[in-house]
Amino acid sequence: MAQIVRQSKFRHVFCKPVKHESCMSDIRVTEITWDSLFCDVNPKFIAFINRGAGGPFMVIPVNKIGRIDKDYPFVDAHKAPCLEVAWSPFNDNVIASCSEDTTCKVWVIPDRGLSRNLSEPAVELTGHQKRVNTIAWHPVANNVLLTAGGENVMFMWNVGTGEALLEISGHPDQIWSINFNYDGSQFVTTCKDKKIRILDSHTGEVLHEGTGHEGVKPQRAIFVKDGLIMTTGFTKRSERLYALRAPEDLSTPIVEEELDTSNGVLFPFYDEDSGLVYLIGKGDCAIRYYEVNNEAPFVHYINTYTTNEPQRAIGFQSKRGMSSEENEINRIYKLTTKGVVDILQFFVPRKSDLFQHDLYPDTRSTIPALTAEEFMEGKNAAPNRQPVNAAAAAAAAKPKVQVAKKANILSTLAPTAAESAPTQSYAERPPSSQQPSPRPSASPRPRPVVDEDMGIVPMREAPPSRPASSRASRTEIPPKEEKGPDPMKPKQAVTLKSRAARDEPGGGGQTPGQKRAAAELERIKRDQSRTAEEDTLAPPPQAARASASPRGSVSSEVGARVFDIHVPQNMDELLDDLMKMKAVLRQHERRIRMLEEEIADRNMSNAYSF
């Protein structure tokens, strides 16, 4: 089954322009109508062919921001309009220019840029009889420059000495473009006679020749992957198109596709490290980019970046000027008609912030592989290469530290032995009341007994030294034998009875607890009524006599009544008295609460006739 989505790491390349606040502005580019880029850039400087008398061009540091003054220093290069500029691939301070004054000049720019106008070239190359149309540096040999003139003649120059190494003739018409292959052993040209030619760099011999595009407007050609050639041009109906051709058969393209209808010449830019091709047209607002590989259809469309401003000049940055920390793959400097330099950055989306080695293979180095003399001797060599990010490459080249693996200490430890004392569950633990108290007591206290029916804690016998009062003896309830709860018997049983049974004398059908509660309530009422009658009939107290009793008790006689007041002698007696008072209070509170509940039940039964 064929794959629906093509697998490629450059399939999602996107463009992100730099804000205008971080770009240059107010650049006055030349107004000549020549099919040239009018711009070139390297990691240090950017050059624009600007407007002015003669053939001047400006050299500005690439990191400069803001407006460029009108009196900014420039290179006063030629006496006629400058047509093209090109930076040396091995020295970022050396730039070549060609002009309509039939000369080609080489300039050396100071490291900090121009502080004044520069008018003295390092080398002046004179040999053409007409204007110099285009120039190209040799990609491998040092100080070797190729120029093409209006008289349809090309010269290979040794820039170091200023002499012409080779003169190449044979083109019947105007030469539009020249471009070297990977190692510089060949170069391709396009001519006004619609022919595409591949020539040998050492001898100037034509190796391959074929018919290009049918249009009469300028066409351009560059070398791409595996020695293939990509051309851009026009059809007879002025439709722009591109084609991929093999050197052995230049007349029959492998792939050909029409793009649109326009008058602007399409300039192809090729990134040999990633295999991406950018098609940029003069006066266009769009930049198309493709990936070229060995999979059919060989030229894969990726995307188109479109703006509102047309491009007047274009510069393509080398890989040495990329920001590899942000996964930037290419950078294009575009000068608009308003004089603003738009910086277009192309990124490969990656989630990791680490250096991506697969995106940045080693690129061309600034160290030449050949000298001009070796090149003229007929030698060829592959270009020297250098890492894009030297720090990341050095870190990757360091030998990995060999860590000695140790045995797992934890795996040799024995498991914790079980404790000898068996653990107790919550149900087996003794209640907290049986645990010894942290505060020692003088004598053990009897445990109170709780009545299951009444919920009353009856009092134990008073110590023999303290006489019990008559009221206490009347209110004391005999203790009931403790019984454990029966698990088969519910704690509270509800029995529904008829009204006649409940209305029987004595409260027939009542539980024993209810009977005792009713009897206790009647007894309290009788005691209260008797006490009220005695208080009413008793005369007011005349005198009080007190006598000491055993254990410090004081007897006070008021009228016919005698009250025994007990005074505790020590802390234990005081605590005993307090506990007894609390027990009595709980008894009375429990009785009153049960009586209130009984009264409420009776009122409820009478109201609803239960």
ChimeraX attribute file (.defattr): number of C-alpha atoms within 10 A of each C-alpha:
attribute: neighborCount
match mode: 1-to-1
recipient: residues
	/A:1	3
	/A:2	5
	/A:3	6
	/A:4	6
	/A:5	7
	/A:6	10
	/A:7	8
	/A:8	8
	/A:9	13
	/A:10	18
	/A:11	17
	/A:12	13
	/A:13	18
	/A:14	19
	/A:15	21
	/A:16	13
	/A:17	13
	/A:18	13
	/A:19	10
	/A:20	14
	/A:21	10
	/A:22	14
	/A:23	18
	/A:24	21
	/A:25	20
	/A:26	16
	/A:27	22
	/A:28	19
	/A:29	22
	/A:30	21
	/A:31	12
	/A:32	14
	/A:33	7
	/A:34	12
	/A:35	16
	/A:36	20
	/A:37	19
	/A:38	24
	/A:39	27
	/A:40	22
	/A:41	25
	/A:42	23
	/A:43	15
	/A:44	16
	/A:45	22
	/A:46	20
	/A:47	23
	/A:48	26
	/A:49	29
	/A:50	22
	/A:51	18
	/A:52	14
	/A:53	11
	/A:54	16
	/A:55	23
	/A:56	25
	/A:57	28
	/A:58	24
	/A:59	22
	/A:60	21
	/A:61	17
	/A:62	18
	/A:63	12
	/A:64	13
	/A:65	14
	/A:66	14
	/A:67	14
	/A:68	15
	/A:69	10
	/A:70	9
	/A:71	8
	/A:72	13
	/A:73	17
	/A:74	22
	/A:75	22
	/A:76	19
	/A:77	27
	/A:78	22
	/A:79	15
	/A:80	17
	/A:81	24
	/A:82	30
	/A:83	26
	/A:84	25
	/A:85	26
	/A:86	21
	/A:87	23
	/A:88	21
	/A:89	23
	/A:90	19
	/A:91	15
	/A:92	17
	/A:93	18
	/A:94	17
	/A:95	23
	/A:96	24
	/A:97	25
	/A:98	29
	/A:99	26
	/A:100	20
	/A:101	19
	/A:102	20
	/A:103	24
	/A:104	29
	/A:105	21
	/A:106	25
	/A:107	20
	/A:108	16
	/A:109	18
	/A:110	10
	/A:111	11
	/A:112	11
	/A:113	16
	/A:114	17
	/A:115	10
	/A:116	11
	/A:117	15
	/A:118	17
	/A:119	13
	/A:120	14
	/A:121	17
	/A:122	16
	/A:123	16
	/A:124	17
	/A:125	20
	/A:126	14
	/A:127	17
	/A:128	20
	/A:129	14
	/A:130	17
	/A:131	21
	/A:132	28
	/A:133	26
	/A:134	24
	/A:135	23
	/A:136	22
	/A:137	24
	/A:138	27
	/A:139	26
	/A:140	29
	/A:141	27
	/A:142	25
	/A:143	24
	/A:144	25
	/A:145	23
	/A:146	24
	/A:147	23
	/A:148	27
	/A:149	25
	/A:150	19
	/A:151	18
	/A:152	21
	/A:153	22
	/A:154	25
	/A:155	22
	/A:156	23
	/A:157	22
	/A:158	22
	/A:159	22
	/A:160	13
	/A:161	11
	/A:162	17
	/A:163	15
	/A:164	17
	/A:165	18
	/A:166	17
	/A:167	15
	/A:168	18
	/A:169	14
	/A:170	11
	/A:171	18
	/A:172	13
	/A:173	16
	/A:174	18
	/A:175	25
	/A:176	22
	/A:177	20
	/A:178	22
	/A:179	22
	/A:180	23
	/A:181	21
	/A:182	20
	/A:183	17
	/A:184	21
	/A:185	20
	/A:186	21
	/A:187	25
	/A:188	25
	/A:189	22
	/A:190	26
	/A:191	21
	/A:192	17
	/A:193	15
	/A:194	19
	/A:195	20
	/A:196	24
	/A:197	23
	/A:198	25
	/A:199	19
	/A:200	16
	/A:201	24
	/A:202	18
	/A:203	13
	/A:204	19
	/A:205	15
	/A:206	16
	/A:207	14
	/A:208	15
	/A:209	18
	/A:210	16
	/A:211	16
	/A:212	26
	/A:213	24
	/A:214	16
	/A:215	17
	/A:216	14
	/A:217	18
	/A:218	21
	/A:219	29
	/A:220	25
	/A:221	28
	/A:222	24
	/A:223	23
	/A:224	22
	/A:225	19
	/A:226	11
	/A:227	14
	/A:228	17
	/A:229	22
	/A:230	25
	/A:231	23
	/A:232	24
	/A:233	26
	/A:234	27
	/A:235	15
	/A:236	11
	/A:237	9
	/A:238	17
	/A:239	15
	/A:240	25
	/A:241	19
	/A:242	24
	/A:243	20
	/A:244	24
	/A:245	24
	/A:246	16
	/A:247	21
	/A:248	13
	/A:249	13
	/A:250	21
	/A:251	16
	/A:252	16
	/A:253	19
	/A:254	18
	/A:255	15
	/A:256	17
	/A:257	12
	/A:258	14
	/A:259	12
	/A:260	11
	/A:261	13
	/A:262	15
	/A:263	15
	/A:264	18
	/A:265	22
	/A:266	26
	/A:267	21
	/A:268	19
	/A:269	19
	/A:270	21
	/A:271	18
	/A:272	16
	/A:273	15
	/A:274	19
	/A:275	15
	/A:276	24
	/A:277	22
	/A:278	20
	/A:279	18
	/A:280	21
	/A:281	24
	/A:282	20
	/A:283	18
	/A:284	19
	/A:285	16
	/A:286	18
	/A:287	18
	/A:288	17
	/A:289	23
	/A:290	21
	/A:291	19
	/A:292	23
	/A:293	16
	/A:294	9
	/A:295	9
	/A:296	10
	/A:297	12
	/A:298	14
	/A:299	24
	/A:300	17
	/A:301	15
	/A:302	16
	/A:303	15
	/A:304	14
	/A:305	13
	/A:306	13
	/A:307	10
	/A:308	9
	/A:309	17
	/A:310	18
	/A:311	26
	/A:312	24
	/A:313	24
	/A:314	24
	/A:315	21
	/A:316	19
	/A:317	18
	/A:318	17
	/A:319	24
	/A:320	17
	/A:321	16
	/A:322	20
	/A:323	16
	/A:324	21
	/A:325	12
	/A:326	16
	/A:327	20
	/A:328	22
	/A:329	23
	/A:330	23
	/A:331	22
	/A:332	22
	/A:333	23
	/A:334	22
	/A:335	27
	/A:336	21
	/A:337	17
	/A:338	15
	/A:339	19
	/A:340	20
	/A:341	26
	/A:342	22
	/A:343	20
	/A:344	19
	/A:345	18
	/A:346	18
	/A:347	20
	/A:348	18
	/A:349	15
	/A:350	12
	/A:351	6
	/A:352	9
	/A:353	10
	/A:354	12
	/A:355	16
	/A:356	16
	/A:357	15
	/A:358	8
	/A:359	17
	/A:360	19
	/A:361	15
	/A:362	17
	/A:363	17
	/A:364	23
	/A:365	18
	/A:366	19
	/A:367	16
	/A:368	22
	/A:369	19
	/A:370	21
	/A:371	16
	/A:372	22
	/A:373	15
	/A:374	13
	/A:375	22
	/A:376	19
	/A:377	10
	/A:378	11
	/A:379	14
	/A:380	18
	/A:381	15
	/A:382	15
	/A:383	20
	/A:384	16
	/A:385	15
	/A:386	16
	/A:387	18
	/A:388	22
	/A:389	19
	/A:390	11
	/A:391	11
	/A:392	16
	/A:393	15
	/A:394	10
	/A:395	10
	/A:396	11
	/A:397	9
	/A:398	8
	/A:399	7
	/A:400	8
	/A:401	6
	/A:402	6
	/A:403	6
	/A:404	6
	/A:405	6
	/A:406	6
	/A:407	8
	/A:408	8
	/A:409	7
	/A:410	7
	/A:411	8
	/A:412	8
	/A:413	8
	/A:414	7
	/A:415	7
	/A:416	6
	/A:417	6
	/A:418	7
	/A:419	7
	/A:420	6
	/A:421	6
	/A:422	7
	/A:423	9
	/A:424	9
	/A:425	7
	/A:426	8
	/A:427	7
	/A:428	8
	/A:429	9
	/A:430	10
	/A:431	9
	/A:432	8
	/A:433	7
	/A:434	7
	/A:435	8
	/A:436	8
	/A:437	9
	/A:438	6
	/A:439	6
	/A:440	8
	/A:441	9
	/A:442	7
	/A:443	7
	/A:444	7
	/A:445	8
	/A:446	8
	/A:447	7
	/A:448	13
	/A:449	16
	/A:450	15
	/A:451	16
	/A:452	14
	/A:453	13
	/A:454	16
	/A:455	15
	/A:456	20
	/A:457	18
	/A:458	21
	/A:459	21
	/A:460	15
	/A:461	9
	/A:462	10
	/A:463	8
	/A:464	7
	/A:465	9
	/A:466	13
	/A:467	12
	/A:468	13
	/A:469	10
	/A:470	8
	/A:471	9
	/A:472	11
	/A:473	10
	/A:474	10
	/A:475	14
	/A:476	13
	/A:477	15
	/A:478	9
	/A:479	14
	/A:480	11
	/A:481	9
	/A:482	10
	/A:483	7
	/A:484	6
	/A:485	10
	/A:486	8
	/A:487	7
	/A:488	6
	/A:489	8
	/A:490	9
	/A:491	9
	/A:492	7
	/A:493	7
	/A:494	6
	/A:495	6
	/A:496	7
	/A:497	10
	/A:498	9
	/A:499	12
	/A:500	8
	/A:501	12
	/A:502	14
	/A:503	11
	/A:504	10
	/A:505	7
	/A:506	10
	/A:507	13
	/A:508	12
	/A:509	15
	/A:510	12
	/A:511	11
	/A:512	11
	/A:513	14
	/A:514	17
	/A:515	15
	/A:516	14
	/A:517	19
	/A:518	17
	/A:519	12
	/A:520	16
	/A:521	16
	/A:522	12
	/A:523	14
	/A:524	12
	/A:525	12
	/A:526	12
	/A:527	14
	/A:528	11
	/A:529	11
	/A:530	12
	/A:531	11
	/A:532	11
	/A:533	11
	/A:534	12
	/A:535	11
	/A:536	10
	/A:537	8
	/A:538	12
	/A:539	11
	/A:540	10
	/A:541	11
	/A:542	7
	/A:543	10
	/A:544	10
	/A:545	9
	/A:546	12
	/A:547	11
	/A:548	10
	/A:549	13
	/A:550	11
	/A:551	12
	/A:552	13
	/A:553	19
	/A:554	17
	/A:555	17
	/A:556	17
	/A:557	16
	/A:558	16
	/A:559	13
	/A:560	9
	/A:561	11
	/A:562	10
	/A:563	11
	/A:564	16
	/A:565	12
	/A:566	16
	/A:567	13
	/A:568	15
	/A:569	11
	/A:570	8
	/A:571	9
	/A:572	13
	/A:573	12
	/A:574	13
	/A:575	12
	/A:576	13
	/A:577	15
	/A:578	12
	/A:579	13
	/A:580	16
	/A:581	13
	/A:582	11
	/A:583	17
	/A:584	19
	/A:585	12
	/A:586	16
	/A:587	18
	/A:588	12
	/A:589	13
	/A:590	16
	/A:591	19
	/A:592	14
	/A:593	12
	/A:594	18
	/A:595	17
	/A:596	12
	/A:597	12
	/A:598	15
	/A:599	12
	/A:600	12
	/A:601	12
	/A:602	13
	/A:603	12
	/A:604	12
	/A:605	12
	/A:606	11
	/A:607	9
	/A:608	7
	/A:609	9
	/A:610	12
